[in-house]
Amino acid sequence: MPDPKFPAVALFDLDGTLLDSAPDMVATVNRMLASRGRAPLPLAEVRPHVSKGARAMSGAAFPELSIAERDALVPEFLRLYAEELGRHGTLFDGVDALLTALEAAGSRWGIVTNKPEYLARALMPLLGWETRCAVLIGGDTLAQRKPHPLPLQEAARRLGASIDDCVYVGDDERDIQSARAAGMPSIAALWGYRLGHDDPISWQAEVMLEQPADLLDPARWPQRGDGP
């Protein structure tokens, strides 16, 4: 039996998986609150909502608003977030070592996120990833976004890789749903952002891991044919 190895292609969600971007997003909603004469929110209160996107962040900051009123705040959130981008967030511990290990093993890695592509691309030079990230698919790159399988399918296609050659790592249920719909093995990143009622076990990822450093061991990656 061959020794376990890293996948040929490792695809990652961005916020809550590779990047702890919660501080940037909290700075954004707190600017929105300050402009309305309201007190800032603590990081711990907003952090669980980060992987749910701009609408969820606006909802966390303004829970009294209707869904339509929260949606109307999204352009303001995105405008301010573009100004805070990369100013406060950091990589999760172990991510840099993980990406270096993948590259040293000859694996390629890329990002499939629901963040708008222009914001995700703006982060690449700030992180030193503009030449390292082999593919980047944003939430508005295609006609569909996660949990639809198309973003993962397109990432594999752009890399000339089969679905079987790829593994997707993400911290939100939509990530795992997208991978399952694409027929791609997945890893639930338990170090990311989750609401209190989220149950990662029910997501049925092939593997659940507590920290990025766990992925430095090639044996921790799902092998083709592993079950949930």
C-alpha positions as protocol buffer text, in pm:
chain_id: "A"
residue {
  index: 1
  type: MET
  ca { x: 0 y: 0 z: 0 }
}
residue {
  index: 2
  type: PRO
  ca { x: 149 y: 339 z: -97 }
}
residue {
  index: 3
  type: ASP
  ca { x: 244 y: 586 z: 170 }
}
residue {
  index: 4
  type: PRO
  ca { x: -20 y: 854 z: 228 }
}
residue {
  index: 5
  type: LYS
  ca { x: 62 y: 1183 z: 58 }
}
residue {
  index: 6
  type: PHE
  ca { x: -68 y: 1532 z: 14 }
}
residue {
  index: 7
  type: PRO
  ca { x: -336 y: 1573 z: -254 }
}
residue {
  index: 8
  type: ALA
  ca { x: -221 y: 1696 z: -594 }
}
residue {
  index: 9
  type: VAL
  ca { x: -447 y: 2000 z: -546 }
}
residue {
  index: 10
  type: ALA
  ca { x: -552 y: 2148 z: -213 }
}
residue {
  index: 11
  type: LEU
  ca { x: -836 y: 2400 z: -237 }
}
residue {
  index: 12
  type: PHE
  ca { x: -923 y: 2624 z: 57 }
}
residue {
  index: 13
  type: ASP
  ca { x: -1194 y: 2858 z: 169 }
}
residue {
  index: 14
  type: LEU
  ca { x: -1040 y: 3191 z: 267 }
}
residue {
  index: 15
  type: ASP
  ca { x: -1208 y: 3362 z: 564 }
}
residue {
  index: 16
  type: GLY
  ca { x: -1207 y: 3137 z: 868 }
}
residue {
  index: 17
  type: THR
  ca { x: -991 y: 2874 z: 701 }
}
residue {
  index: 18
  type: LEU
  ca { x: -666 y: 3036 z: 587 }
}
residue {
  index: 19
  type: LEU
  ca { x: -719 y: 3388 z: 712 }
}
residue {
  index: 20
  type: ASP
  ca { x: -849 y: 3515 z: 1045 }
}
residue {
  index: 21
  type: SER
  ca { x: -1021 y: 3812 z: 884 }
}
residue {
  index: 22
  type: ALA
  ca { x: -1266 y: 3871 z: 1170 }
}
residue {
  index: 23
  type: PRO
  ca { x: -1074 y: 4176 z: 1302 }
}
residue {
  index: 24
  type: ASP
  ca { x: -1102 y: 4347 z: 961 }
}
residue {
  index: 25
  type: MET
  ca { x: -1474 y: 4280 z: 947 }
}
residue {
  index: 26
  type: VAL
  ca { x: -1534 y: 4392 z: 1305 }
}
residue {
  index: 27
  type: ALA
  ca { x: -1350 y: 4716 z: 1229 }
}
residue {
  index: 28
  type: THR
  ca { x: -1585 y: 4757 z: 933 }
}
residue {
  index: 29
  type: VAL
  ca { x: -1911 y: 4709 z: 1124 }
}
residue {
  index: 30
  type: ASN
  ca { x: -1786 y: 4927 z: 1405 }
}
residue {
  index: 31
  type: ARG
  ca { x: -1728 y: 5210 z: 1157 }
}
residue {
  index: 32
  type: MET
  ca { x: -2086 y: 5162 z: 1040 }
}
residue {
  index: 33
  type: LEU
  ca { x: -2209 y: 5175 z: 1399 }
}
residue {
  index: 34
  type: ALA
  ca { x: -1996 y: 5479 z: 1486 }
}
residue {
  index: 35
  type: SER
  ca { x: -2136 y: 5674 z: 1190 }
}
residue {
  index: 36
  type: ARG
  ca { x: -2480 y: 5621 z: 1343 }
}
residue {
  index: 37
  type: GLY
  ca { x: -2372 y: 5720 z: 1694 }
}
residue {
  index: 38
  type: ARG
  ca { x: -2382 y: 5367 z: 1825 }
}
residue {
  index: 39
  type: ALA
  ca { x: -2138 y: 5180 z: 2048 }
}
residue {
  index: 40
  type: PRO
  ca { x: -1888 y: 4936 z: 1895 }
}
residue {
  index: 41
  type: LEU
  ca { x: -1935 y: 4561 z: 1917 }
}
residue {
  index: 42
  type: PRO
  ca { x: -1670 y: 4335 z: 2071 }
}
residue {
  index: 43
  type: LEU
  ca { x: -1483 y: 4096 z: 1845 }
}
residue {
  index: 44
  type: ALA
  ca { x: -1619 y: 3789 z: 2027 }
}
residue {
  index: 45
  type: GLU
  ca { x: -1978 y: 3890 z: 1951 }
}
residue {
  index: 46
  type: VAL
  ca { x: -1929 y: 3935 z: 1577 }
}
residue {
  index: 47
  type: ARG
  ca { x: -1666 y: 3670 z: 1508 }
}
residue {
  index: 48
  type: PRO
  ca { x: -1901 y: 3368 z: 1471 }
}
residue {
  index: 49
  type: HIS
  ca { x: -2085 y: 3542 z: 1184 }
}
residue {
  index: 50
  type: VAL
  ca { x: -1782 y: 3610 z: 963 }
}
residue {
  index: 51
  type: SER
  ca { x: -1805 y: 3303 z: 737 }
}
residue {
  index: 52
  type: LYS
  ca { x: -2170 y: 3384 z: 661 }
}
residue {
  index: 53
  type: GLY
  ca { x: -2073 y: 3695 z: 461 }
}
residue {
  index: 54
  type: ALA
  ca { x: -2151 y: 4066 z: 441 }
}
residue {
  index: 55
  type: ARG
  ca { x: -2527 y: 4027 z: 494 }
}
residue {
  index: 56
  type: ALA
  ca { x: -2475 y: 3825 z: 810 }
}
residue {
  index: 57
  type: MET
  ca { x: -2222 y: 4076 z: 940 }
}
residue {
  index: 58
  type: SER
  ca { x: -2465 y: 4362 z: 878 }
}
residue {
  index: 59
  type: GLY
  ca { x: -2736 y: 4158 z: 1051 }
}
residue {
  index: 60
  type: ALA
  ca { x: -2515 y: 4100 z: 1354 }
}
residue {
  index: 61
  type: ALA
  ca { x: -2447 y: 4472 z: 1382 }
}
residue {
  index: 62
  type: PHE
  ca { x: -2808 y: 4577 z: 1321 }
}
residue {
  index: 63
  type: PRO
  ca { x: -3030 y: 4289 z: 1439 }
}
residue {
  index: 64
  type: GLU
  ca { x: -3337 y: 4512 z: 1463 }
}
residue {
  index: 65
  type: LEU
  ca { x: -3347 y: 4570 z: 1086 }
}
residue {
  index: 66
  type: SER
  ca { x: -3551 y: 4370 z: 840 }
}
residue {
  index: 67
  type: ILE
  ca { x: -3378 y: 4144 z: 589 }
}
residue {
  index: 68
  type: ALA
  ca { x: -3436 y: 4401 z: 314 }
}
residue {
  index: 69
  type: GLU
  ca { x: -3291 y: 4678 z: 530 }
}
residue {
  index: 70
  type: ARG
  ca { x: -2985 y: 4466 z: 611 }
}
residue {
  index: 71
  type: ASP
  ca { x: -2937 y: 4388 z: 242 }
}
residue {
  index: 72
  type: ALA
  ca { x: -2938 y: 4760 z: 172 }
}
residue {
  index: 73
  type: LEU
  ca { x: -2636 y: 4797 z: 401 }
}
residue {
  index: 74
  type: VAL
  ca { x: -2421 y: 4553 z: 203 }
}
residue {
  index: 75
  type: PRO
  ca { x: -2274 y: 4812 z: -40 }
}
residue {
  index: 76
  type: GLU
  ca { x: -2171 y: 5031 z: 255 }
}
residue {
  index: 77
  type: PHE
  ca { x: -2018 y: 4730 z: 430 }
}
residue {
  index: 78
  type: LEU
  ca { x: -1819 y: 4631 z: 121 }
}
residue {
  index: 79
  type: ARG
  ca { x: -1696 y: 4987 z: 62 }
}
residue {
  index: 80
  type: LEU
  ca { x: -1568 y: 5022 z: 418 }
}
residue {
  index: 81
  type: TYR
  ca { x: -1436 y: 4667 z: 428 }
}
residue {
  index: 82
  type: ALA
  ca { x: -1222 y: 4738 z: 122 }
}
residue {
  index: 83
  type: GLU
  ca { x: -1056 y: 5013 z: 327 }
}
residue {
  index: 84
  type: GLU
  ca { x: -998 y: 4785 z: 626 }
}
residue {
  index: 85
  type: LEU
  ca { x: -887 y: 4487 z: 416 }
}
residue {
  index: 86
  type: GLY
  ca { x: -571 y: 4326 z: 549 }
}
residue {
  index: 87
  type: ARG
  ca { x: -515 y: 4592 z: 815 }
}
residue {
  index: 88
  type: HIS
  ca { x: -607 y: 4385 z: 1122 }
}
residue {
  index: 89
  type: GLY
  ca { x: -646 y: 4019 z: 1024 }
}
residue {
  index: 90
  type: THR
  ca { x: -371 y: 3757 z: 1027 }
}
residue {
  index: 91
  type: LEU
  ca { x: -316 y: 3405 z: 900 }
}
residue {
  index: 92
  type: PHE
  ca { x: -424 y: 3133 z: 1138 }
}
residue {
  index: 93
  type: ASP
  ca { x: -132 y: 2972 z: 1320 }
}
residue {
  index: 94
  type: GLY
  ca { x: 19 y: 2699 z: 1106 }
}
residue {
  index: 95
  type: VAL
  ca { x: -121 y: 2815 z: 771 }
}
residue {
  index: 96
  type: ASP
  ca { x: 205 y: 2950 z: 634 }
}
residue {
  index: 97
  type: ALA
  ca { x: 390 y: 2631 z: 726 }
}
residue {
  index: 98
  type: LEU
  ca { x: 111 y: 2426 z: 569 }
}
residue {
  index: 99
  type: LEU
  ca { x: 120 y: 2609 z: 237 }
}
residue {
  index: 100
  type: THR
  ca { x: 499 y: 2586 z: 231 }
}
residue {
  index: 101
  type: ALA
  ca { x: 481 y: 2211 z: 294 }
}
residue {
  index: 102
  type: LEU
  ca { x: 228 y: 2164 z: 14 }
}
residue {
  index: 103
  type: GLU
  ca { x: 451 y: 2353 z: -228 }
}
residue {
  index: 104
  type: ALA
  ca { x: 760 y: 2160 z: -120 }
}
residue {
  index: 105
  type: ALA
  ca { x: 573 y: 1835 z: -188 }
}
residue {
  index: 106
  type: GLY
  ca { x: 484 y: 1948 z: -541 }
}
residue {
  index: 107
  type: SER
  ca { x: 116 y: 2005 z: -464 }
}
residue {
  index: 108
  type: ARG
  ca { x: -71 y: 2308 z: -594 }
}
residue {
  index: 109
  type: TRP
  ca { x: -311 y: 2506 z: -380 }
}
residue {
  index: 110
  type: GLY
  ca { x: -585 y: 2755 z: -450 }
}
residue {
  index: 111
  type: ILE
  ca { x: -874 y: 2945 z: -299 }
}
residue {
  index: 112
  type: VAL
  ca { x: -1249 y: 2908 z: -354 }
}
residue {
  index: 113
  type: THR
  ca { x: -1434 y: 3168 z: -149 }
}
residue {
  index: 114
  type: ASN
  ca { x: -1771 y: 3341 z: -142 }
}
residue {
  index: 115
  type: LYS
  ca { x: -1592 y: 3672 z: -84 }
}
residue {
  index: 116
  type: PRO
  ca { x: -1623 y: 3897 z: -393 }
}
residue {
  index: 117
  type: GLU
  ca { x: -1332 y: 3821 z: -623 }
}
residue {
  index: 118
  type: TYR
  ca { x: -1197 y: 4177 z: -630 }
}
residue {
  index: 119
  type: LEU
  ca { x: -1160 y: 4173 z: -250 }
}
residue {
  index: 120
  type: ALA
  ca { x: -1000 y: 3830 z: -245 }
}
residue {
  index: 121
  type: ARG
  ca { x: -755 y: 3932 z: -519 }
}
residue {
  index: 122
  type: ALA
  ca { x: -667 y: 4251 z: -334 }
}
residue {
  index: 123
  type: LEU
  ca { x: -553 y: 4037 z: -40 }
}
residue {
  index: 124
  type: MET
  ca { x: -313 y: 3825 z: -246 }
}
residue {
  index: 125
  type: PRO
  ca { x: -21 y: 4074 z: -264 }
}
residue {
  index: 126
  type: LEU
  ca { x: -78 y: 4173 z: 99 }
}
residue {
  index: 127
  type: LEU
  ca { x: -26 y: 3808 z: 196 }
}
residue {
  index: 128
  type: GLY
  ca { x: 253 y: 3744 z: -55 }
}
residue {
  index: 129
  type: TRP
  ca { x: 33 y: 3494 z: -239 }
}
residue {
  index: 130
  type: GLU
  ca { x: -6 y: 3659 z: -578 }
}
residue {
  index: 131
  type: THR
  ca { x: 230 y: 3408 z: -742 }
}
residue {
  index: 132
  type: ARG
  ca { x: 173 y: 3119 z: -501 }
}
residue {
  index: 133
  type: CYS
  ca { x: -204 y: 3076 z: -521 }
}
residue {
  index: 134
  type: ALA
  ca { x: -265 y: 2864 z: -832 }
}
residue {
  index: 135
  type: VAL
  ca { x: -633 y: 2950 z: -874 }
}
residue {
  index: 136
  type: LEU
  ca { x: -877 y: 3191 z: -712 }
}
residue {
  index: 137
  type: ILE
  ca { x: -1255 y: 3172 z: -749 }
}
residue {
  index: 138
  type: GLY
  ca { x: -1466 y: 3436 z: -575 }
}
residue {
  index: 139
  type: GLY
  ca { x: -1832 y: 3446 z: -488 }
}
residue {
  index: 140
  type: ASP
  ca { x: -1910 y: 3655 z: -795 }
}
residue {
  index: 141
  type: THR
  ca { x: -1666 y: 3493 z: -1039 }
}
residue {
  index: 142
  type: LEU
  ca { x: -1925 y: 3253 z: -1177 }
}
residue {
  index: 143
  type: ALA
  ca { x: -2301 y: 3230 z: -1218 }
}
residue {
  index: 144
  type: GLN
  ca { x: -2318 y: 3017 z: -901 }
}
residue {
  index: 145
  type: ARG
  ca { x: -2146 y: 3030 z: -563 }
}
residue {
  index: 146
  type: LYS
  ca { x: -2106 y: 2782 z: -278 }
}
residue {
  index: 147
  type: PRO
  ca { x: -2289 y: 2564 z: -178 }
}
residue {
  index: 148
  type: HIS
  ca { x: -2330 y: 2502 z: -553 }
}
residue {
  index: 149
  type: PRO
  ca { x: -2057 y: 2269 z: -686 }
}
residue {
  index: 150
  type: LEU
  ca { x: -1966 y: 2494 z: -982 }
}
residue {
  index: 151
  type: PRO
  ca { x: -1692 y: 2699 z: -807 }
}
residue {
  index: 152
  type: LEU
  ca { x: -1501 y: 2385 z: -706 }
}
residue {
  index: 153
  type: GLN
  ca { x: -1557 y: 2224 z: -1042 }
}
residue {
  index: 154
  type: GLU
  ca { x: -1429 y: 2535 z: -1218 }
}
residue {
  index: 155
  type: ALA
  ca { x: -1123 y: 2558 z: -992 }
}
residue {
  index: 156
  type: ALA
  ca { x: -1029 y: 2202 z: -1081 }
}
residue {
  index: 157
  type: ARG
  ca { x: -1094 y: 2269 z: -1451 }
}
residue {
  index: 158
  type: ARG
  ca { x: -871 y: 2578 z: -1454 }
}
residue {
  index: 159
  type: LEU
  ca { x: -591 y: 2374 z: -1300 }
}
residue {
  index: 160
  type: GLY
  ca { x: -639 y: 2088 z: -1545 }
}
residue {
  index: 161
  type: ALA
  ca { x: -705 y: 1858 z: -1248 }
}
residue {
  index: 162
  type: SER
  ca { x: -968 y: 1594 z: -1195 }
}
residue {
  index: 163
  type: ILE
  ca { x: -1206 y: 1619 z: -902 }
}
residue {
  index: 164
  type: ASP
  ca { x: -1039 y: 1305 z: -765 }
}
residue {
  index: 165
  type: ASP
  ca { x: -706 y: 1491 z: -746 }
}
residue {
  index: 166
  type: CYS
  ca { x: -849 y: 1765 z: -522 }
}
residue {
  index: 167
  type: VAL
  ca { x: -944 y: 1811 z: -158 }
}
residue {
  index: 168
  type: TYR
  ca { x: -1140 y: 2111 z: -28 }
}
residue {
  index: 169
  type: VAL
  ca { x: -1088 y: 2261 z: 319 }
}
residue {
  index: 170
  type: GLY
  ca { x: -1347 y: 2496 z: 469 }
}
residue {
  index: 171
  type: ASP
  ca { x: -1497 y: 2610 z: 798 }
}
residue {
  index: 172
  type: ASP
  ca { x: -1862 y: 2653 z: 695 }
}
residue {
  index: 173
  type: GLU
  ca { x: -2137 y: 2405 z: 614 }
}
residue {
  index: 174
  type: ARG
  ca { x: -2168 y: 2555 z: 265 }
}
residue {
  index: 175
  type: ASP
  ca { x: -1807 y: 2457 z: 199 }
}
residue {
  index: 176
  type: ILE
  ca { x: -1873 y: 2094 z: 274 }
}
residue {
  index: 177
  type: GLN
  ca { x: -2202 y: 2096 z: 84 }
}
residue {
  index: 178
  type: SER
  ca { x: -2025 y: 2237 z: -220 }
}
residue {
  index: 179
  type: ALA
  ca { x: -1753 y: 1972 z: -204 }
}
residue {
  index: 180
  type: ARG
  ca { x: -2002 y: 1691 z: -160 }
}
residue {
  index: 181
  type: ALA
  ca { x: -2209 y: 1814 z: -456 }
}
residue {
  index: 182
  type: ALA
  ca { x: -1892 y: 1827 z: -666 }
}
residue {
  index: 183
  type: GLY
  ca { x: -1785 y: 1479 z: -557 }
}
residue {
  index: 184
  type: MET
  ca { x: -1471 y: 1624 z: -397 }
}
residue {
  index: 185
  type: PRO
  ca { x: -1334 y: 1501 z: -61 }
}
residue {
  index: 186
  type: SER
  ca { x: -1352 y: 1767 z: 209 }
}
residue {
  index: 187
  type: ILE
  ca { x: -1206 y: 1867 z: 543 }
}
residue {
  index: 188
  type: ALA
  ca { x: -1404 y: 2065 z: 801 }
}
residue {
  index: 189
  type: ALA
  ca { x: -1176 y: 2330 z: 953 }
}
residue {
  index: 190
  type: LEU
  ca { x: -1291 y: 2341 z: 1315 }
}
residue {
  index: 191
  type: TRP
  ca { x: -1061 y: 2634 z: 1394 }
}
residue {
  index: 192
  type: GLY
  ca { x: -1284 y: 2869 z: 1190 }
}
residue {
  index: 193
  type: TYR
  ca { x: -1603 y: 3064 z: 1253 }
}
residue {
  index: 194
  type: ARG
  ca { x: -1920 y: 2891 z: 1368 }
}
residue {
  index: 195
  type: LEU
  ca { x: -2246 y: 2995 z: 1525 }
}
residue {
  index: 196
  type: GLY
  ca { x: -2353 y: 2820 z: 1844 }
}
residue {
  index: 197
  type: HIS
  ca { x: -2608 y: 2600 z: 1669 }
}
residue {
  index: 198
  type: ASP
  ca { x: -2370 y: 2484 z: 1395 }
}
residue {
  index: 199
  type: ASP
  ca { x: -2296 y: 2110 z: 1412 }
}
residue {
  index: 200
  type: PRO
  ca { x: -1991 y: 2019 z: 1203 }
}
residue {
  index: 201
  type: ILE
  ca { x: -2056 y: 1648 z: 1250 }
}
residue {
  index: 202
  type: SER
  ca { x: -2381 y: 1683 z: 1055 }
}
residue {
  index: 203
  type: TRP
  ca { x: -2193 y: 1837 z: 762 }
}
residue {
  index: 204
  type: GLN
  ca { x: -2045 y: 1494 z: 684 }
}
residue {
  index: 205
  type: ALA
  ca { x: -1698 y: 1603 z: 577 }
}
residue {
  index: 206
  type: GLU
  ca { x: -1457 y: 1315 z: 525 }
}
residue {
  index: 207
  type: VAL
  ca { x: -1228 y: 1462 z: 792 }
}
residue {
  index: 208
  type: MET
  ca { x: -1263 y: 1715 z: 1075 }
}
residue {
  index: 209
  type: LEU
  ca { x: -949 y: 1880 z: 1214 }
}
residue {
  index: 210
  type: GLU
  ca { x: -887 y: 2115 z: 1504 }
}
residue {
  index: 211
  type: GLN
  ca { x: -597 y: 2325 z: 1373 }
}
residue {
  index: 212
  type: PRO
  ca { x: -407 y: 2396 z: 1050 }
}
residue {
  index: 213
  type: ALA
  ca { x: -96 y: 2223 z: 1184 }
}
residue {
  index: 214
  type: ASP
  ca { x: -287 y: 1893 z: 1173 }
}
residue {
  index: 215
  type: LEU
  ca { x: -265 y: 1914 z: 795 }
}
residue {
  index: 216
  type: LEU
  ca { x: 114 y: 1908 z: 801 }
}
residue {
  index: 217
  type: ASP
  ca { x: 74 y: 1530 z: 834 }
}
residue {
  index: 218
  type: PRO
  ca { x: -16 y: 1394 z: 489 }
}
residue {
  index: 219
  type: ALA
  ca { x: -193 y: 1102 z: 657 }
}
residue {
  index: 220
  type: ARG
  ca { x: -456 y: 1341 z: 797 }
}
residue {
  index: 221
  type: TRP
  ca { x: -581 y: 1431 z: 449 }
}
residue {
  index: 222
  type: PRO
  ca { x: -869 y: 1219 z: 319 }
}
residue {
  index: 223
  type: GLN
  ca { x: -764 y: 948 z: 80 }
}
residue {
  index: 224
  type: ARG
  ca { x: -992 y: 877 z: -212 }
}
residue {
  index: 225
  type: GLY
  ca { x: -1264 y: 636 z: -97 }
}
residue {
  index: 226
  type: ASP
  ca { x: -1271 y: 752 z: 264 }
}
residue {
  index: 227
  type: GLY
  ca { x: -1618 y: 786 z: 407 }
}
residue {
  index: 228
  type: PRO
  ca { x: -1750 y: 1065 z: 631 }
}
